[in-house]
């Protein structure tokens, strides 16, 4: 395994968000490899859905990963992320179907039609969020963890991440916003590529929907991984700002770090440590 290749994937994931870099401080070296490589791997799969415009190409990439997981389970991994993960005994305790369920959910999104409204968008995102929550919770907390809250938080925070990547998605003919919001504000998917008063109004409406959904998810019972908790803590205030900002996209994309965020992440780390698998 190439340490430099592994570091490249993990640091790319970590350094994309100051909150992740802060959360990194509260992990032990082995945890940084285990949990960081898992997060970076999930990001690779999600990037395939966000950035690959041809469904056949996206399906082929995901198919390669499905084969790679099978090889990794047999001790024959080729990719640095799979090599790092499956060298960890804790990872090998996670049944292979927990990993492949995430890919199966991704396959289901490759050719999915654009959602008509926000409830339909959340429903379409459920298979991925449920599978990711089951995998992460199994790895971070063990097989008996309640995953309902993790799935709900994952569903909304992934939609927020899609919103932040709106530019590249629109170029590829995809909209992170449901179709009824585009129709309400008289814009097309192509219209999302450039700033306009109508795009800003649609983004404010959408940010408010996401904020309400994430607030509801945050209030549910159940454990969250440190990374998911940090993500939620970043997204809630960002959506609050975006829902009333003159430029909602700039508000939701703004990266903020400070003592307050550090304290929130420290508390999240303490909560995770208190309920984590030992």
ROFIPA-446245 format. One record per residue (C-alpha): residue in one letter; chain; x, y, z. Coordinates in steps of 0.05 Angstrom, whole numbers. Last residue first. Example, Ala and Ser with C-alpha at 12.3 -4.5 7.8 and 13.67 -1.06 7.14 Angstrom:
<sites>
   type   mol       px       py       pz
      S     A      273      -21      143
      A     A      246      -90      156
</sites>
This chain:
<sites>
   type   mol       px       py       pz
      X     A     -292       -6      459
      X     A     -351       12      415
      X     A     -368       85      422
      X     A     -420      114      470
      X     A     -379      158      515
      X     A     -326      170      463
      X     A     -379      197      416
      X     A     -406      245      468
      X     A     -336      269      485
      X     A     -321      279      411
      X     A     -385      318      402
      X     A     -366      362      461
      X     A     -298      375      430
      X     A     -331      390      363
      X     A     -376      442      395
      X     A     -317      473      432
      X     A     -276      478      368
      X     A     -335      509      331
      X     A     -341      563      385
      X     A     -266      576      384
      X     A     -265      589      310
      X     A     -277      561      241
      X     A     -322      584      185
      X     A     -325      561      114
      X     A     -375      599       70
      X     A     -411      553       22
      X     A     -480      561       52
      X     A     -473      637       54
      X     A     -444      642      -17
      X     A     -502      601      -43
      X     A     -553      643       -5
      X     A     -530      710      -33
      X     A     -576      763       -1
      X     A     -579      718       60
      X     A     -642      697       96
      X     A     -645      622       85
      X     A     -570      621       74
      X     A     -553      643      145
      X     A     -597      590      176
      X     A     -570      539      127
      X     A     -499      555      148
      X     A     -519      553      222
      X     A     -546      481      214
      X     A     -493      458      165
      X     A     -431      464      208
      X     A     -459      430      270
      X     A     -489      375      226
      X     A     -422      362      193
      X     A     -387      360      261
      X     A     -439      309      286
      X     A     -430      268      223
      X     A     -354      267      231
      X     A     -357      249      304
      X     A     -405      192      290
      X     A     -476      204      312
      X     A     -514      166      366
      X     A     -589      163      375
      X     A     -648      207      395
      X     A     -679      256      345
      X     A     -671      331      353
      X     A     -617      337      301
      X     A     -663      305      249
      X     A     -717      357      261
      X     A     -666      414      256
      X     A     -639      381      192
      X     A     -707      380      160
      X     A     -723      452      178
      X     A     -656      476      154
      X     A     -663      438       89
      X     A     -730      469       74
      X     A     -703      538       91
      X     A     -643      528       46
      X     A     -690      509      -11
      X     A     -730      573       -4
      X     A     -667      615       -1
      X     A     -639      578      -61
      X     A     -702      591     -102
      X     A     -698      666      -85
      X     A     -624      668     -104
      X     A     -638      633     -170
      X     A     -694      683     -185
      X     A     -649      743     -170
      X     A     -595      716     -216
      X     A     -526      682     -211
      X     A     -506      634     -265
      X     A     -502      558     -270
      X     A     -571      549     -240
      X     A     -604      576     -303
      X     A     -583      514     -341
      X     A     -627      474     -293
      X     A     -684      520     -313
      X     A     -713      580     -276
      X     A     -783      607     -267
      X     A     -783      614     -192
      X     A     -839      566     -178
      X     A     -816      520     -234
      X     A     -746      513     -205
      X     A     -776      501     -137
      X     A     -823      448     -164
      X     A     -765      412     -197
      X     A     -727      396     -133
      X     A     -661      433     -123
      X     A     -595      397     -130
      X     A     -606      402     -205
      X     A     -571      360     -257
      X     A     -552      375     -329
      X     A     -477      363     -322
      X     A     -464      438     -318
      X     A     -518      441     -265
      X     A     -481      389     -222
      X     A     -415      426     -229
      X     A     -445      490     -204
      X     A     -489      460     -151
      X     A     -432      429     -111
      X     A     -452      467      -48
      X     A     -523      443      -59
      X     A     -500      371      -65
      X     A     -465      379        2
      X     A     -530      405       32
      X     A     -566      344        3
      X     A     -514      300       36
      X     A     -526      337      102
      X     A     -600      323       97
      X     A     -596      248       86
      X     A     -538      238      134
      X     A     -576      272      190
      X     A     -637      227      179
      X     A     -595      164      172
      X     A     -555      180      235
      X     A     -619      193      273
      X     A     -649      126      253
      X     A     -584       86      263
      X     A     -593       56      332
      X     A     -528       21      348
      X     A     -529      -54      361
      X     A     -476      -76      311
      X     A     -419      -33      338
      X     A     -408       41      351
      X     A     -360       70      299
      X     A     -359       14      247
      X     A     -431       -8      254
      X     A     -454       64      258
      X     A     -416       82      195
      X     A     -444       24      155
      X     A     -516       30      179
      X     A     -514      105      169
      X     A     -487       97       99
      X     A     -541       47       80
      X     A     -597       89      109
      X     A     -570      152       75
      X     A     -563      118        7
      X     A     -632       86        9
      X     A     -664      150       35
      X     A     -642      199      -18
      X     A     -701      185      -64
      X     A     -749      195       -6
      X     A     -716      261       12
      X     A     -723      285      -60
      X     A     -795      263      -63
      X     A     -810      302        1
      X     A     -774      363      -29
      X     A     -811      364      -96
      X     A     -812      332     -165
      X     A     -747      294     -157
      X     A     -702      289     -218
      X     A     -706      220     -250
      X     A     -660      165     -223
      X     A     -608      140     -272
      X     A     -548      134     -225
      X     A     -587      138     -161
      X     A     -603       63     -154
      X     A     -530       46     -167
      X     A     -512       89     -107
      X     A     -560       49      -63
      X     A     -526      -15      -87
      X     A     -459       16      -71
      X     A     -481       31        0
      X     A     -509      -39        8
      X     A     -441      -66      -15
      X     A     -408      -41       48
      X     A     -457      -69       98
      X     A     -462     -132       55
      X     A     -388     -144       70
      X     A     -401     -155      144
      X     A     -363     -107      189
      X     A     -313     -147      231
      X     A     -261     -135      176
      X     A     -263      -61      193
      X     A     -244      -74      265
      X     A     -187     -119      242
      X     A     -157      -61      202
      X     A     -120      -83      138
      X     A     -188      -78      105
      X     A     -190       -3      111
      X     A     -120       13       89
      X     A     -122      -32       28
      X     A     -192       -8        8
      X     A     -168       64       11
      X     A     -104       50      -26
      X     A     -140       13      -83
      X     A     -116      -57      -99
      X     A     -149     -101      -47
      X     A     -132     -176      -48
      X     A     -146     -197       24
      X     A     -210     -235        9
      X     A     -254     -179       37
      X     A     -213     -131       -6
      X     A     -227     -171      -69
      X     A     -302     -167      -55
      X     A     -296      -93      -41
      X     A     -257      -83     -106
      X     A     -311     -118     -146
      X     A     -363      -70     -119
      X     A     -315      -12     -132
      X     A     -309      -32     -205
      X     A     -384      -35     -210
      X     A     -389       36     -182
      X     A     -342       60     -236
      X     A     -381       23     -290
      X     A     -447       51     -265
      X     A     -418      122     -268
      X     A     -393      111     -339
      X     A     -460       83     -362
      X     A     -497      140     -328
      X     A     -456      193     -366
      X     A     -449      258     -327
      X     A     -399      236     -276
      X     A     -392      291     -223
      X     A     -445      282     -170
      X     A     -456      207     -171
      X     A     -383      190     -179
      X     A     -367      242     -126
      X     A     -411      204      -78
      X     A     -370      140      -88
      X     A     -305      177      -76
      X     A     -335      212      -16
      X     A     -354      145       14
      X     A     -282      123        7
      X     A     -256      187       39
      X     A     -302      176       99
      X     A     -280      104      106
      X     A     -207      124      100
      X     A     -215      177      153
      X     A     -251      130      200
      X     A     -200       74      199
      X     A     -137      115      184
      X     A     -153      170      234
      X     A     -176      119      284
      X     A     -108       85      283
      X     A      -74      151      298
      X     A     -122      171      354
      X     A     -178      220      338
      X     A     -194      286      372
      X     A     -152      330      327
      X     A     -186      302      265
      X     A     -252      334      287
      X     A     -218      402      277
      X     A     -196      383      206
      X     A     -265      358      191
      X     A     -295      424      214
      X     A     -247      462      169
      X     A     -277      428      108
      X     A     -243      406       43
      X     A     -179      391       83
      X     A     -206      325      109
      X     A     -229      295       43
      X     A     -167      315        5
      X     A     -125      294       65
      X     A     -155      224       63
      X     A     -145      214      -11
      X     A      -74      241      -14
      X     A      -54      207       51
      X     A      -74      140       21
      X     A      -32      153      -41
      X     A       27      176        1
      X     A       22      114       45
      X     A       25       70      -17
      X     A        0        0        0
</sites>
